[in-house]
């Protein structure tokens, strides 16, 4: 199955959810404005391809789980762009949600995208035990034990001098937890053994770290056309980044080593549980950059 087919299924799951929401047309319009802006969709792609790699045939329930993590991610972008946070005018090449609508609407659209995924997962056609585990995993990845906590640490560290360990803690939560979720969720719905689930979690953590290092490099080196948002925002906000702490050349090397470690672990899981990792491996390889 190609990526466009996966993505069509994810988008259909999100659209179907909001087609049933008939209370506020403006709220749904604002939500779908950001959902339809596109993006890499790497989180749902990783989940769906990992599920298939683990020998499962994809069902509408899998697409609902994939949609749930993309909804959380999109909500976080809406809030990230707000004046009180990163204060950006563009996202994915077009006006940010608060610029297209207004700040209050953008806040509420983000709130919807944070809360609605749990209803979507709760309605998915899995056993009650699996659904409870998925809801907990998504909550842990998104809230006070994950992404939101990382965003808080990131904000309070602006203009501060922090070390590499502190930076890794920030991004393990801000970026890493939501990128770890697809691997853990795939293991949960596939009911893999505990030792395999731990390896899948570690792969996700490495992919999340690599994703953030890559993002830091691109913020410094890419232009608006490539990023779809204002470049060098981290530099202007005096944020600690991997290039700032390691230097640009060392950041490229760090990215390569991290991705190599993820591929090595994926190969170990292949020997234990998976028949083919071609799709997942290709997504991981797409994170590589060349200095």
C-alpha positions in Angstrom: 0.0 0.0 0.0 1.4 3.5 -0.8 1.5 6.4 1.5 -1.3 8.3 -0.2 -3.7 5.4 0.4 -2.8 5.4 4.1 -3.2 9.1 4.3 -6.6 9.0 2.6 -7.8 6.6 5.2 -6.5 8.8 8.1 -8.1 11.9 6.6 -11.4 10.1 6.0 -11.5 9.0 9.7 -11.0 12.6 10.8 -13.6 14.0 8.4 -16.1 11.4 9.4 -15.7 12.3 13.1 -16.3 16.0 12.4 -19.2 15.4 10.0 -21.1 14.2 13.0 -20.3 17.3 15.0 -23.2 19.6 14.4 -23.1 22.1 17.3 -20.7 24.9 16.1 -20.0 25.2 12.4 -17.3 27.8 13.0 -15.5 25.5 15.4 -15.5 22.6 12.9 -14.4 25.0 10.2 -11.4 26.1 12.3 -10.5 22.6 13.2 -10.6 21.3 9.6 -8.7 24.4 8.4 -5.6 23.2 10.2 -6.3 19.5 9.6 -6.6 20.1 5.9 -3.4 22.1 5.7 -1.5 18.9 5.1 1.9 18.1 6.6 4.2 15.0 6.7 1.7 12.9 8.7 4.6 10.9 9.9 2.9 9.8 13.1 -0.1 8.1 11.6 2.1 6.7 8.8 4.5 5.1 11.3 1.6 3.6 13.2 -0.2 2.1 10.2 3.0 0.8 8.6 4.1 -0.7 11.9 0.8 -2.4 12.4 1.1 -4.0 8.9 4.7 -4.9 9.6 3.5 -6.7 12.7 1.3 -8.9 10.5 -2.1 -7.2 11.1 -4.6 -6.3 8.4 -5.6 -2.7 8.6 -9.2 -2.0 9.6 -11.2 1.2 10.2 -10.3 1.0 13.9 -6.6 1.2 13.0 -7.3 4.4 11.0 -9.1 5.9 14.0 -6.1 5.4 16.2 -3.8 6.8 13.4 -6.2 9.8 13.1 -6.1 10.4 16.9 -2.4 11.0 17.1 -2.5 13.3 14.1 -5.3 15.3 15.7 -3.3 15.8 18.9 -0.3 16.9 16.8 -2.4 19.4 14.8 -3.9 20.8 17.9 -0.4 21.3 19.4 0.6 23.3 16.2 -2.4 25.6 16.5 -1.4 26.4 20.1 2.3 26.6 19.4 1.7 29.4 16.8 -0.3 31.6 19.2 1.1 35.0 20.2 1.6 33.8 23.8 3.8 31.0 22.6 5.8 30.9 19.3 3.8 33.8 17.8 4.0 32.7 14.2 1.9 33.9 11.2 2.4 30.9 8.9 2.2 27.1 9.2 2.5 24.6 6.4 2.8 27.5 3.9 -0.4 29.3 4.8 -1.8 31.6 7.6 -1.8 30.1 11.1 -5.2 29.3 12.6 -5.4 32.4 14.8 -4.5 34.6 11.8 -7.1 33.0 9.6 -9.8 33.2 12.3 -8.9 34.8 15.7 -7.1 33.9 18.9 -10.1 32.6 20.8 -11.3 30.4 17.9 -7.8 29.0 17.5 -7.5 28.2 21.2 -10.9 26.4 21.1 -9.9 24.6 17.8 -6.8 23.3 19.5 -8.8 22.3 22.6 -11.1 20.2 20.4 -8.2 18.5 18.7 -6.7 17.6 22.1 -9.9 16.2 23.5 -11.7 14.6 20.6 -9.1 11.9 19.9 -9.9 10.1 23.1 -13.5 9.7 22.0 -12.3 8.5 18.7 -10.1 5.8 20.3 -12.8 4.9 22.8 -15.1 4.1 19.9 -12.6 2.0 17.9 -13.4 -1.6 17.4 -10.8 -3.2 19.7 -11.3 -5.0 22.9 -12.0 -2.8 26.0 -8.6 -3.8 27.4 -6.7 -2.6 24.3 -8.8 0.6 24.1 -8.0 1.5 27.7 -4.3 0.9 27.1 -4.4 3.1 23.9 -6.2 5.9 25.8 -3.6 5.8 28.6 -0.7 5.7 26.1 -2.1 8.6 24.2 -2.8 10.6 27.3 0.7 10.0 28.7 2.3 11.0 25.4 0.2 14.2 25.1 -0.3 15.8 28.5 1.5 16.5 31.7 3.6 13.4 31.3 4.6 14.1 27.7 4.2 16.8 25.1 2.6 19.6 27.1 5.2 19.2 29.9 7.9 19.4 27.2 6.4 22.6 25.8 6.5 24.1 29.3 10.1 23.2 29.8 10.9 24.6 26.4 9.3 27.9 27.1 10.9 28.4 30.5 14.3 27.6 29.1 14.2 30.4 26.5 17.2 32.7 27.0 18.7 30.3 29.5 21.9 28.3 29.3 21.1 24.6 29.5 23.2 21.5 28.9 22.6 18.7 26.5 21.0 16.4 29.0 18.4 19.1 29.8 17.8 19.7 26.1 17.2 16.0 25.6 14.7 16.0 28.5 12.8 18.8 26.9 12.6 17.2 23.5 12.0 13.7 24.7 8.8 15.0 26.0 7.9 17.9 23.7 8.5 15.9 20.5 9.6 12.4 21.4 6.6 11.1 23.3 4.1 11.7 20.5 6.5 10.1 18.0 6.9 7.1 20.4 3.2 6.6 20.6 2.8 5.1 17.0 5.3 2.4 17.8 3.8 1.6 21.2 0.2 1.7 19.9 1.1 -0.6 17.1 2.5 -3.0 19.6 -0.6 -2.8 21.8 -3.1 -3.4 19.0 -0.9 -6.3 17.7 -0.6 -7.7 21.3 3.2 -8.2 21.0 5.2 -9.7 23.9 6.4 -7.3 26.6 10.0 -7.4 25.5 9.1 -6.5 21.9 6.9 -3.6 23.2 9.9 -2.2 25.1 12.0 -2.3 21.9 9.3 -0.6 19.9 9.1 2.1 22.6 12.9 2.6 22.4 12.7 2.8 18.6 10.0 5.5 18.9 12.2 7.5 21.4 15.1 7.4 19.0 12.9 8.5 16.1 11.5 11.3 18.2 15.0 12.5 19.1 16.1 12.3 15.5 13.1 14.2 14.4 13.9 17.1 16.8 17.5 17.3 15.8 16.5 17.4 12.2 13.9 20.1 12.9 16.6 22.2 14.7 19.0 21.9 11.8 16.3 22.8 9.2 15.2 25.8 11.3 18.7 27.1 10.9 19.4 26.1 7.3 16.2 26.0 5.4 14.1 28.8 4.0 10.3 29.6 4.2 9.5 27.7 1.1 11.1 24.5 2.4 9.7 24.8 5.9 6.3 26.3 5.3 6.8 28.5 8.3 9.1 31.3 9.4 12.7 30.1 9.6 15.2 30.8 12.4 12.4 31.3 14.9 14.4 29.3 17.5 17.4 31.6 17.0 15.3 34.7 17.5 13.6 33.3 20.6 17.0 32.4 22.1 16.0 28.7 22.4 18.6 26.1 23.1 18.9 23.8 20.1 21.1 20.9 19.1 23.1 23.1 16.6 23.5 25.8 19.3 24.9 23.2 21.8 26.8 20.8 19.5 27.5 22.9 16.4 25.9 22.3 13.0 28.4 19.6 11.8 28.1 17.6 15.0 24.3 17.9 14.9 24.3 16.2 11.4 26.5 13.5 12.8 24.3 13.1 15.9 21.2 12.7 13.7 22.9 10.0 11.6 24.0 8.0 14.7 20.5 8.3 16.2 18.8 7.0 13.1 21.3 4.2 12.8 20.5 3.1 16.3 16.8 3.1 15.5 17.3 1.0 12.4 19.4 -1.5 14.3 16.7 -1.9 16.9 14.1 -2.3 14.2 16.2 -5.1 12.7 16.2 -6.8 16.1 12.4 -6.6 16.2 12.2 -7.9 12.7 14.1 -11.1 13.7 11.6 -11.6 16.6 8.3 -10.5 15.3 8.1 -8.8 11.9 8.1 -10.1 8.4 9.0 -6.9 6.6 10.1 -3.5 7.7 10.5 -1.9 4.3 7.7 0.8 4.8 8.8 1.7 8.4 12.4 1.7 7.4 11.7 4.1 4.5 10.0 6.5 6.8 12.9 6.5 9.2 15.4 7.0 6.3 13.4 10.1 5.1 14.6 11.8 8.3 18.2 11.8 7.1 19.8 15.0 6.0 23.1 15.6 4.1 25.4 18.3 5.3 
